[in-house]
Amino acid sequence: MALATIVNAQVVVDVHSHLITQEFLSTLNSEGRLMDEGFPLPTYDEATHLKWMDEAGVQTSILTLAAPQPSSAKVVRATNEAAAKMKKQHPGRFLFCAALPLPDVDAAIREAVYALDVLKADGVKLATNVEGQYLGAPELDTLFSVLNKRKAVVILHPHRPNPVNCQVMQQTPLAMQEYLSETTRAVTNMISRNVLARYPNVKVVVPHCGAYLPLAIPRMKSLTPVMQANKMVGDIDWEANLAALYYDLAGAHSPEVIRMMLTMTTPDHLLYGSDYPYVAPQVLTGGLARMRQYLTEEPDLAPFKEMILHKNAEWLFGLSKDQPTVTNPGKMIVRIAEIEVYPQYLSEYLSFANEVDRLSVEREPGVICLFPMQSAEDSTHIRILEIYASEEAYQRHIKTDHFQKYKQGTLHMVKALKLPSMQPLDSETMRLIFKKQPSSRFISDSY
């Protein structure tokens, strides 16, 4: 089979890849900053990048400047122009998100306007912090106002924390742990100040499988009333802030990680990312092959395969006008959700669960059954029988206001959640069950 046929059959858009120019390297070397991130920068050239993309079946890569942040606005401009040139020379293969010369906010605004309006950048890349100026800082509001007017996509990437104890870097390299903390810190900073709610046209791509956000967000929500009582935070629009976040799967992706991420987001917000050239090409190729395999073989994830691999990114970056939808829409979904609730929240959780189950069955034709039950041995163990007419019905369900109210309202109450994949032994039996609906009198007498 010809290479072009393979690529067309396995379209992938990579939202997490890095550009490392010679001018960038030379500048860092002259400033003695090549090891600022505690790790040597890899070599990069576009021919090798394209070769890997062809071999792996990646149609388009979105380029961002690697860490650390250049101290020179001139180098930032030169990097953005180099990325724009690559995009022009290889139509359809490269997009780019422009670097900005922070912490100088005025200079960053000028570069953002130039990059988006003149160079036709596909978004901007923001570091978690630059010289201690963290995302969420009030002085960055003017920049976000400019990005909001242009409906910009922001690709976020962790940089070395500031200040940092250098001994921490020696014991555990930043990329192994602190980068995840940095990402979580920057996103939660923005959430606590409602940055994404106040600038709703800005969409932010969070790297590395969401970092620690699946754990941090429930904790933040549970502590928010305490913080508000002590006048340490104000009101937080959780729904609006979280709706602006997308997540790339660079790093430790797996079926389990994706399922965990789906407890805080929806499948149309997940994106493939490689982290090229920081990971060896053969490792990336093998990882992408494994992702294709489990997105094909895992029944609960298979409907999202094309969305994750390319459709979500194509829609986000304007390559397609078609908002992603799942495949196999006619297949009925039957599963039993396994939930463990913290004891102190049990009564409140049951109230949320009963409300969303009742409203979903009453209002949504595609929701056939949502039936919560408690374990007789341990009342904190909840099981919910879920039956949806189709994958499409399920996708509509998780976007409804009543489901989002339940999801966001109970994040901090749930200790554990499992959505085990199950295959029916006889798919026609479930349909026959609903032809034997008992009369209302029978239901009343039985209960």
Secondary structure as the mmCIF struct_conf table of DSSP 4:
data_model
#
loop_
_struct_conf.conf_type_id
_struct_conf.id
_struct_conf.beg_label_comp_id
_struct_conf.beg_label_asym_id
_struct_conf.beg_label_seq_id
_struct_conf.end_label_comp_id
_struct_conf.end_label_asym_id
_struct_conf.end_label_seq_id
HELX_RH_AL_P HELX_RH_AL_P1 LEU A 3 ALA A 9
TURN_TY1_P TURN_TY1_P1 GLN A 10 GLN A 10
STRN STRN1 VAL A 13 LEU A 19
HELX_RH_AL_P HELX_RH_AL_P2 GLN A 22 SER A 30
TURN_TY1_P TURN_TY1_P2 GLU A 31 GLY A 32
TURN_TY1_P TURN_TY1_P3 LEU A 34 GLU A 37
BEND BEND1 GLY A 38 PHE A 39
HELX_LH_PP_P HELX_LH_PP_P1 PRO A 40 THR A 43
HELX_RH_AL_P HELX_RH_AL_P3 GLU A 46 ALA A 56
TURN_TY1_P TURN_TY1_P4 GLY A 57 GLY A 57
STRN STRN2 THR A 60 LEU A 65
HELX_LH_PP_P HELX_LH_PP_P2 ALA A 66 ALA A 66
BEND BEND2 ALA A 67 PRO A 68
HELX_LH_PP_P HELX_LH_PP_P3 GLN A 69 PRO A 70
BEND BEND3 SER A 71 SER A 71
HELX_RH_AL_P HELX_RH_AL_P4 ALA A 73 GLN A 89
BEND BEND4 HIS A 90 HIS A 90
TURN_TY1_P TURN_TY1_P5 PRO A 91 ARG A 93
STRN STRN3 PHE A 94 PHE A 96
STRN STRN4 ALA A 98 ALA A 98
TURN_TY1_P TURN_TY1_P6 LEU A 102 PRO A 103
HELX_RH_AL_P HELX_RH_AL_P5 VAL A 105 ASP A 117
TURN_TY1_P TURN_TY1_P7 VAL A 118 VAL A 118
BEND BEND5 LEU A 119 LEU A 119
BEND BEND6 ASP A 122 ASP A 122
STRN STRN5 VAL A 124 ALA A 127
BEND BEND7 THR A 128 THR A 128
STRN STRN6 ASN A 129 VAL A 130
TURN_TY1_P TURN_TY1_P8 GLU A 131 GLY A 132
STRN STRN7 GLN A 133 TYR A 134
TURN_TY1_P TURN_TY1_P9 LEU A 135 GLY A 136
HELX_RH_3T_P HELX_RH_3T_P1 PRO A 138 LEU A 140
HELX_RH_AL_P HELX_RH_AL_P6 ASP A 141 LYS A 149
TURN_TY1_P TURN_TY1_P10 ARG A 150 LYS A 151
STRN STRN8 VAL A 153 HIS A 157
BEND BEND8 ASN A 162 PRO A 163
HELX_RH_AL_P HELX_RH_AL_P7 CYS A 166 GLN A 171
BEND BEND9 THR A 172 THR A 172
HELX_RH_3T_P HELX_RH_3T_P2 LEU A 174 MET A 176
TURN_TY1_P TURN_TY1_P11 GLN A 177 GLN A 177
HELX_RH_AL_P HELX_RH_AL_P8 GLU A 178 SER A 192
TURN_TY1_P TURN_TY1_P12 ARG A 193 ASN A 194
HELX_RH_AL_P HELX_RH_AL_P9 VAL A 195 ARG A 198
BEND BEND10 TYR A 199 TYR A 199
TURN_TY1_P TURN_TY1_P13 PRO A 200 ASN A 201
STRN STRN9 LYS A 203 VAL A 206
HELX_RH_3T_P HELX_RH_3T_P3 HIS A 208 GLY A 210
TURN_TY1_P TURN_TY1_P14 ALA A 211 TYR A 212
HELX_RH_AL_P HELX_RH_AL_P10 LEU A 213 ALA A 229
TURN_TY1_P TURN_TY1_P15 ASN A 230 LYS A 231
BEND BEND11 MET A 232 VAL A 233
HELX_RH_AL_P HELX_RH_AL_P11 TRP A 238 ALA A 243
TURN_TY1_P TURN_TY1_P16 ALA A 244 ALA A 244
STRN STRN10 LEU A 245 ASP A 248
BEND BEND12 GLY A 251 ALA A 252
HELX_RH_AL_P HELX_RH_AL_P12 PRO A 255 MET A 261
TURN_TY1_P TURN_TY1_P17 LEU A 262 MET A 264
BEND BEND13 THR A 265 THR A 265
HELX_RH_3T_P HELX_RH_3T_P4 PRO A 267 HIS A 269
STRN STRN11 LEU A 270 LEU A 271
STRN STRN12 TYR A 276 TYR A 276
TURN_TY1_P TURN_TY1_P18 PRO A 277 PRO A 277
BEND BEND14 TYR A 278 VAL A 279
HELX_RH_AL_P HELX_RH_AL_P13 PRO A 281 GLU A 297
TURN_TY1_P TURN_TY1_P19 PRO A 299 LEU A 301
HELX_RH_3T_P HELX_RH_3T_P5 ALA A 302 PHE A 304
HELX_RH_AL_P HELX_RH_AL_P14 LYS A 305 GLU A 306
HELX_RH_PI_P HELX_RH_PI_P1 MET A 307 LYS A 311
HELX_RH_AL_P HELX_RH_AL_P15 ASN A 312 LEU A 316
TURN_TY1_P TURN_TY1_P20 PHE A 317 GLY A 318
BEND BEND15 LEU A 319 LEU A 319
BEND BEND16 LYS A 321 ASP A 322
BEND BEND17 THR A 327 THR A 327
TURN_TY1_P TURN_TY1_P21 PRO A 329 GLY A 330
BEND BEND18 LYS A 331 LYS A 331
STRN STRN13 ILE A 333 VAL A 341
HELX_RH_3T_P HELX_RH_3T_P6 PRO A 343 TYR A 345
HELX_RH_AL_P HELX_RH_AL_P16 LEU A 346 ARG A 363
TURN_TY1_P TURN_TY1_P22 PRO A 365 GLY A 366
STRN STRN14 VAL A 367 GLN A 374
BEND BEND19 ALA A 376 GLU A 377
TURN_TY1_P TURN_TY1_P23 SER A 379 THR A 380
STRN STRN15 HIS A 381 TYR A 388
BEND BEND20 ALA A 389 ALA A 389
HELX_RH_AL_P HELX_RH_AL_P17 GLU A 391 HIS A 397
TURN_TY1_P TURN_TY1_P24 ILE A 398 LYS A 399
BEND BEND21 THR A 400 THR A 400
HELX_RH_AL_P HELX_RH_AL_P18 ASP A 401 THR A 410
TURN_TY1_P TURN_TY1_P25 LEU A 411 MET A 413
STRN STRN16 VAL A 414 LYS A 418
BEND BEND22 LEU A 425 LEU A 425
HELX_RH_AL_P HELX_RH_AL_P19 SER A 427 ILE A 433
TURN_TY1_P TURN_TY1_P26 PHE A 434 LYS A 435
BEND BEND23 LYS A 436 LYS A 436
HELX_LH_PP_P HELX_LH_PP_P4 GLN A 437 SER A 439
HELX_RH_AL_P HELX_RH_AL_P20 SER A 440 SER A 446
#
